[in-house]
Structures are given as structure tokens and as C-alpha cells.
Amino acid sequence: MTIEKMKATSFKDATFEDWQAKAAASLKGKPIDSLYTNTYEDITLKPLYTKGDLPDELSGDLPGQPDYKRGIQSLGYQSESWHIANRVFYSDVEELKEKLDNALSKGQTAISFDVKPELFYDNRALVSCLSSYKNKYPLSLDAGLLQTPLLAALTTASKVAGSEEKLSGFVAVDPVAEASMIGGLPTEEKEFFTKWSKVLEEAADQLPEVKTVLINTVPYHNSGANAVQELAIAISTGVYLLQKLLDNGWELKKALSKIVFHFAVGSNFFMETAKLRTARLLWSKTTEAFGAEDEDRKMVLSAETSKFTKTIFDPYVNMLRAGNEAFAAVLGGIQYLHTGSFDEPAGSANLFSERVARNTQLVLKSEAHLEKVADPAGGSWYVESLTKELAEKSWELFLEVDRKGGIYEALKSGWLQEQIAQTAEVREQDIFTRKKSMIGTNVYANLSDDISEPVVQEIQRDYMIDSLDAIIGKIESESSLKDSFKEVKPSFTPLKLKRLAEPYEELRFKAMKLEKKGVDPIVGLICLGELKKHKARADFISGLLSAGGIHAERSSEVDTISAAIQFINSSNARQFVICGDQSAYNSFGPVLAQEITREHDVKLYLAGIPDEKQSEWKISGIIEFLHVRSNAVQTLSAMLQEMEVGANAKA
């Protein structure tokens, strides 16, 4: 074919119907619907999105323009890149200074650390540490209920620094999020917000460029909330806190300038990207209703990779999870980002893991070139459609929260906690039944992992007066501090923060404790017939057992009842799983199980579900059929409990 003919050749436009026809042929009788996926947000994800799915209102939509769905800067990160704001972990101010210096010298671009009471034991050292950076780096600090003393220390540090540059970033708190974790505000609602607004007024005078109001959805995310719930909560909290400031005499423009939103970014890549884009859209529309000017409707976004999705075992997989989540956050258009270290769930973060976390963002900047493109996700039929659907569902839930009296009333009544708990339960069941996979935890668990059980530390924000006595007198604004820390007597049920992997990790640690007692956590596999007939089910059971820290001991090829009995006699295991194909099950039948249980006091399971004689199998001694829909946590817990009972009986 000549070049001229090639240029003149045209191709027929492929339609959605054409794709459906091809897909139907490939599915070989399965319905097209089998390719659709339902999310925890009750959104159905299609296998293919076309131009027809693009929202009509997208036409003319550009980055940096209302409704700011595509970002708050017209040139995206080319105007101003996002800040690498990984939180630094420390034991005292000296270590904080050392680790901040190291992080900032190796690519971190914002000052970020956990705000703890220990900071204020030596206020002089804290001021010296903070002033040494000469206001050159923006702050990214969730101050919690320690906002008052921290603002006081930063005010002093900023003056000591003597720099012409003004301190920037945020030193903020979300009182509603704090209340959600401890069951209430430190004082009566009106009294608290009257005092808080005065603290913020003083901070606005002393640190005019620093944002002080946080809308923090992380506690809800880490309790199991879905994207729709997080968005509705974010807007509800934003409206609540904004109204509190207005009620205390603030001007709208000034109040909006002090607000920053903070989200956790989970594992559903496109959903999380769309979540952040949707947040800006919803806030723009909300503030428009308050009468805000276009420029004041922009949302400043901070984010962190999810704790909810991370695991203690096989921790290096957390690198992949955090990288995926950080990528989604950047595509979503954040301004500050904390990337968690891979060993953070085990409480063993160190300089190496912190370096890897920091470098994750540097790679996204310098090698993936994400700071070179304005809104890389913009125009994607999939992302734009998902953003629109999230916005509609989130706004509907926001209105429902509003009808409940607003975010704080929804918490006080327990209604919001119940909504989140229902979503969390569905997530957990999917992990329990392994419908959703967590590599290294409920699938492909590595039994050679040598990990110590971490000391579980509950999140406590209600610092007691006794612990504050060491602080008071060493910082400014003593009375304000003491008033802020009255012991909280919960007035409602706080959120239950968790990680999805925790139930499996508890099983693994239980198995490890048995090993330390000299009890091998072993289950025997009675493998019927030749290898090719039993291997699939034996491999499945081995994988299931490893998720609970239990080793599988396989027999050789078993063709007779006597061979099965011989294997049981030679094994230290007291629980066994029969593994074979349907033909082996049909030929041996329940007689095999009956003979085993007649001669031995063992617990017996069957891999898979037999085609026939299920009731006979049960009568013959089979406790449970183990298959892909089994509740793995329930089964493994029962097995470990049986081992523990046996060990105690011997003792």
C-alpha cells in the first residue's frame, strides 16, 4: 500500500455496542454484567467508559477555575508544587531537630511532626528548634488539643528567627474530629468555641499567613468510612466550623482563609483521586452559598496515605500500598502530603523506612513528572464520571447529616458512628472471607516473618491535667492551656479506629505465642490420590492456614483408608483437612471420615464442597467444608483455640 493510500484510509469508529459484542464473545456465555463492580460507596464501576459518560458540564472546565474540581492553580503544580510533608517521629526535641534537619536536607519541603506533650517539657529548646529554620519552610501540623501552646511557641520562634519571611502553612485542629475520637469536646460546646475563636484571633494577628482550622476526615477513614461518607463529613464539618467562627464575629473571607482540609487516601486508586477532586467541587459550591468570592472558594488540601490499609506482617508490601496511595493523592491535586513509612504499623519506623517514604514522593515529582502536568486525570471519561457520581451521592448524604442537626449532633446521637460501622463491617467481612485480598496477610502470608508483637497504644487526645503540670509554667498562655485540657467525660460513643489487617495479625501473634510455649501450630492435610488431583485444594488450604500462622503438613499420596490412618498416627497434628478432587471424594465417600473419627480423637475438615452426600460427610465427623467463601478468620480462630486447649490440657 502506498503512502497516499494509507493517508486516505479511514477506520470505522468503534461503538460501545461493538465492544459489547466482542466482550460477549470472549466471556463465552457469561453475562456482560459479570464485568461490573460494586463499590463500598454503592457505585457501580463499568468495565468501559466512553465519551457518552463524560458529564455535560465539563465543557469549558479548566484547572484553576471554579468549581476548582481540576485544581486551584491554572498551571497545576507548575505554579507551585505540592509539599512533601512526612511527619517526623521523635522522643524529645533534640531528636526532633536532628531528624527534621536530615529530612529537609534530603528533599522534604515542609515541617511536619506529631504534636505531643513531650514537646513542651523544654519550651526553650522547642523555640530554639523551630526558630532555626528562619520561616523558610511551611508548616504542616495537626496540633490536636495542643494547638494553643504550639501556636504560642511558634509565635515566639518566629520573632526569634528575625526573618523577613512570614511563617506559613498550617498549625490547625479539627475540634469535631478530636471529639469523635474521645467522645466529646473538652468543655461545653458554646464555651469551647468562644475560647477557641479567641485563640485563633490572636494567632491571626501574630501569624497572619498560618492556617489554623483543620477539617480532618482521617479518623472517619480509619474507622472504615467510604469515600461518600468522608466527603459528606468533610463538608458538614466545614460548614459547622465556619458557622462557629461567623457566630463569634469573624468575617467570611478571613474565616475561609484559615481553613485547610485533610484526607486519608486509601487503596482504590481512581476512587481516591475522584474523592479529592470532588471535595474541591463540593466546598466551592458550599462556600458559594455562603456568599464567598471565587478566590475564597478554593480548597487547600492536605493528605496522608492510609493507616487503615497497612499491615504489620510482610511490611515491604506497604511500600507498594503507600506508593499507589501517594500517586492517587497527587493526581487528586493535594498541596501537602504525608507518605507513611512501611514499618509504621509495627511501631518500628527508622531512618531507612522514613527515607523510602520521602523518596516515594521525590520519584513521583522527578521521575513520574507529575508536577509537570496540570491535572493529569482531567478529561478521563472514567475519572470525570466517577467524580460526578461521588459529588451527587456525597451531597445527598451531607443533606441528611444536616437534617440530623449537623455533624456534631450526628455524632452525639450515635447515628454517624452507626453508618460508618455498617460500612466497616462490610469491609471486614470481605477481608474475612478473602473476597478482598491483602497480600501477605489474608493471602500469600509469609510464615517466616519474624516480627515482634507491637505494644498497642490507643489514641488518646484527652491529656490529663496531671500530665500537663510539667508543661504549665514553661509556655505562654498558661490559663488558656489549662482550660483546654479538662478531662473529657465522653458524652457519646467515640469512633473505633482500626486497620483491616488486625484480625489476621492477632491470629498470627496467637500462633507465635503457641510456638513459644513449645506447641507447633500444625494442621495435617490428607492428600487423596495423585498430585494433580489434590494439589489445587491442598495449595488453597495451605494458603488459608498460613493467613493464621498455621503450618500445613501434607501427607504423601493417599489411596486407601489405612494410608490415611497411618499418616495421622505419624503426625503431631490433632486437626486434619481432607484434600482431593470430586472423584476421590465420591469414591472414598464419608466412609473415610467415619473411619478416621472412629479411631482418633481429631478434628476433621474437608477442602471444598462435595457434589453429593454433604449430610453424610457431616454425620461422619466433618466439622466444616473449607472453600473460597468460608470465613477464614472464624475458622482459623477456632483451629488455634483448639490447639491452645490441647496445650493447656497437656500442661
Sequence and secondary structure as in RCSB ss.txt:
>XXXX:A:sequence
MTIEKMKATSFKDATFEDWQAKAAASLKGKPIDSLYTNTYEDITLKPLYTKGDLPDELSGDLPGQPDYKRGIQSL
GYQSESWHIANRVFYSDVEELKEKLDNALSKGQTAISFDVKPELFYDNRALVSCLSSYKNKYPLSLDAGLLQTPL
LAALTTASKVAGSEEKLSGFVAVDPVAEASMIGGLPTEEKEFFTKWSKVLEEAADQLPEVKTVLINTVPYHNSGA
NAVQELAIAISTGVYLLQKLLDNGWELKKALSKIVFHFAVGSNFFMETAKLRTARLLWSKTTEAFGAEDEDRKMV
LSAETSKFTKTIFDPYVNMLRAGNEAFAAVLGGIQYLHTGSFDEPAGSANLFSERVARNTQLVLKSEAHLEKVAD
PAGGSWYVESLTKELAEKSWELFLEVDRKGGIYEALKSGWLQEQIAQTAEVREQDIFTRKKSMIGTNVYANLSDD
ISEPVVQEIQRDYMIDSLDAIIGKIESESSLKDSFKEVKPSFTPLKLKRLAEPYEELRFKAMKLEKKGVDPIVGL
ICLGELKKHKARADFISGLLSAGGIHAERSSEVDTISAAIQFINSSNARQFVICGDQSAYNSFGPVLAQEITREH
DVKLYLAGIPDEKQSEWKISGIIEFLHVRSNAVQTLSAMLQEMEVGANAKA
>XXXX:A:secstr
  HHHHHH       HHHHHHHHHHHHTT  GGGG EE TTS EE S   GGGS GGGTT  TTSTT TT SSTT
GGGTS  EE   B  SSHHHHHHHHHHHHHTT  SB B   GGGGGGHHHHHHHHHTTTT S EEEE GGGHHHH
HHHHHHHHHHHT SS   EEEEE HHHHHHHHTS SS HHHHHHHHHHHHHHHHHHSTTEEEEEEE HHHHTTT 
 HHHHHHHHHHHHHHHHHHHHHTT  HHHHHHTEEEEEEE S HHHHHHHHHHHHHHHHHHHHHTT  GGGG   
EEEEE STT  SSSTTHHHHHHHHHHHHHHHHT SEEE   TTGGGT   HHHHHHHHHHHHHHHHTS GGGSS 
TTTT HHHHHHHHHHHHHHHHHHHHHHHTTSHHHHHHTTHHHHHHHHHHHHHHHHHHTTSS  BTTTBS  TT  
              HHHHTTTTTSSS HHHHHHHT     SS       TTHHHHHHHHHHHHHHHTT   EEEE
EEBSSHHHHHHHHHHHHHHHHTTT EEEE S B SHHHHHHHHHH S SEEEEE  HHHHHHHHHHHHHHHHHH 
  EEEEES  SS HHHHHHTTEEEEE TTS HHHHHHHHHHHHHHHHHHH 
